[in-house]
Amino acid sequence: MTDVSLAQARGEVWLPSTPVSTMEQAAGFVDSLGGVLLFPIDRVEAPSLWEAVARADAEPFADGMGGPESLLWTWKDELPRQSLAWYGKFLFRRGSLLSPRLLAALYPGAGEPTDHQSLDLSGEAHEIAETLVGGPLASTALREIIGDRSRYERAIVELHRCLLVTSSGVLTQRAGWPAAVIDLTCRLFDVGGDHDPEYATRRFLDTQLVTTARELSRAFGWPPPTAREHLDRLVAAGVARPADGGRYRRVDS
């Protein structure tokens, strides 16, 4: 498969036949692929909700907060609140949406509010997770608890990468933009007990069609040897095959 033919094949998988225009369609789009970026990013080949809404040749924020941008900004908080899709900085460390099934396969804990206690996190990340045991809070309130915006942002990314927290709607403020409400993933989604990295790996390969251990490692935050091990298991199961350049292909691609 050439680069051109791969791009064409991915386009057929990644772009719905008609643009996504409702939140229900957005949830279905995420579910069909397992995981998508909110907006496309440079030097990363992955599907995005933006392209499903505005189409592949549109430039995000070219005209400010337009119609498609406003929709995505609303859906990223509302989809998790309704348990339709998880949102956070996960895939490639960027804002992304995961289907409930892929989320459950990747979630590292038992599905309890105390899941953070068994993970190697910063003190700020543990403090945020422990605070959220009492209920969801606006991001502004959590920043005040941490006392420093930079340390708060780093801690939230840690928690996102462990899938422990997500958005849950917004809180209107007297001035400025609404604040995102943050909640524990386990309170909004059925997670815990379904950890299945092989399913997650297969779902990623089904979406990418062709991938490498490095790409899988970057996407999910796994060590490269772990990513390679899971891809090799797909080869052993007959659902993937090795290709040139350390790549792995679906057996039907």
ChimeraX attribute file (.defattr): number of C-alpha atoms within 10 A of each C-alpha:
attribute: neighborCount
match mode: 1-to-1
recipient: residues
	/A:1	11
	/A:2	7
	/A:3	8
	/A:4	9
	/A:5	10
	/A:6	15
	/A:7	15
	/A:8	12
	/A:9	15
	/A:10	18
	/A:11	13
	/A:12	11
	/A:13	17
	/A:14	22
	/A:15	19
	/A:16	15
	/A:17	9
	/A:18	9
	/A:19	16
	/A:20	22
	/A:21	13
	/A:22	12
	/A:23	17
	/A:24	12
	/A:25	14
	/A:26	23
	/A:27	23
	/A:28	16
	/A:29	21
	/A:30	23
	/A:31	19
	/A:32	16
	/A:33	19
	/A:34	21
	/A:35	31
	/A:36	26
	/A:37	25
	/A:38	24
	/A:39	19
	/A:40	21
	/A:41	13
	/A:42	5
	/A:43	6
	/A:44	11
	/A:45	13
	/A:46	19
	/A:47	26
	/A:48	24
	/A:49	27
	/A:50	23
	/A:51	23
	/A:52	22
	/A:53	23
	/A:54	17
	/A:55	16
	/A:56	15
	/A:57	7
	/A:58	12
	/A:59	13
	/A:60	16
	/A:61	12
	/A:62	9
	/A:63	9
	/A:64	9
	/A:65	12
	/A:66	11
	/A:67	13
	/A:68	19
	/A:69	19
	/A:70	12
	/A:71	16
	/A:72	18
	/A:73	13
	/A:74	14
	/A:75	21
	/A:76	26
	/A:77	22
	/A:78	21
	/A:79	21
	/A:80	26
	/A:81	23
	/A:82	13
	/A:83	17
	/A:84	22
	/A:85	30
	/A:86	32
	/A:87	30
	/A:88	26
	/A:89	21
	/A:90	26
	/A:91	23
	/A:92	19
	/A:93	17
	/A:94	18
	/A:95	19
	/A:96	24
	/A:97	29
	/A:98	25
	/A:99	23
	/A:100	22
	/A:101	18
	/A:102	24
	/A:103	26
	/A:104	24
	/A:105	19
	/A:106	23
	/A:107	22
	/A:108	22
	/A:109	23
	/A:110	14
	/A:111	20
	/A:112	15
	/A:113	18
	/A:114	17
	/A:115	19
	/A:116	20
	/A:117	12
	/A:118	9
	/A:119	12
	/A:120	11
	/A:121	15
	/A:122	13
	/A:123	12
	/A:124	20
	/A:125	24
	/A:126	20
	/A:127	16
	/A:128	24
	/A:129	24
	/A:130	17
	/A:131	16
	/A:132	17
	/A:133	14
	/A:134	11
	/A:135	11
	/A:136	19
	/A:137	21
	/A:138	19
	/A:139	21
	/A:140	16
	/A:141	13
	/A:142	21
	/A:143	17
	/A:144	11
	/A:145	14
	/A:146	18
	/A:147	12
	/A:148	11
	/A:149	13
	/A:150	11
	/A:151	15
	/A:152	20
	/A:153	16
	/A:154	14
	/A:155	22
	/A:156	25
	/A:157	19
	/A:158	22
	/A:159	26
	/A:160	24
	/A:161	20
	/A:162	22
	/A:163	23
	/A:164	26
	/A:165	26
	/A:166	28
	/A:167	26
	/A:168	26
	/A:169	23
	/A:170	19
	/A:171	15
	/A:172	13
	/A:173	10
	/A:174	7
	/A:175	6
	/A:176	7
	/A:177	10
	/A:178	15
	/A:179	16
	/A:180	20
	/A:181	21
	/A:182	26
	/A:183	27
	/A:184	29
	/A:185	27
	/A:186	22
	/A:187	18
	/A:188	19
	/A:189	20
	/A:190	15
	/A:191	22
	/A:192	18
	/A:193	13
	/A:194	18
	/A:195	18
	/A:196	15
	/A:197	18
	/A:198	17
	/A:199	16
	/A:200	21
	/A:201	22
	/A:202	19
	/A:203	17
	/A:204	21
	/A:205	21
	/A:206	21
	/A:207	21
	/A:208	25
	/A:209	21
	/A:210	22
	/A:211	21
	/A:212	21
	/A:213	22
	/A:214	17
	/A:215	19
	/A:216	24
	/A:217	18
	/A:218	18
	/A:219	19
	/A:220	19
	/A:221	17
	/A:222	15
	/A:223	13
	/A:224	15
	/A:225	12
	/A:226	14
	/A:227	23
	/A:228	20
	/A:229	13
	/A:230	19
	/A:231	27
	/A:232	17
	/A:233	15
	/A:234	23
	/A:235	17
	/A:236	11
	/A:237	10
	/A:238	11
	/A:239	16
	/A:240	23
	/A:241	19
	/A:242	18
	/A:243	13
	/A:244	7
	/A:245	7
	/A:246	11
	/A:247	15
	/A:248	23
	/A:249	23
	/A:250	20
	/A:251	15
	/A:252	9
	/A:253	12
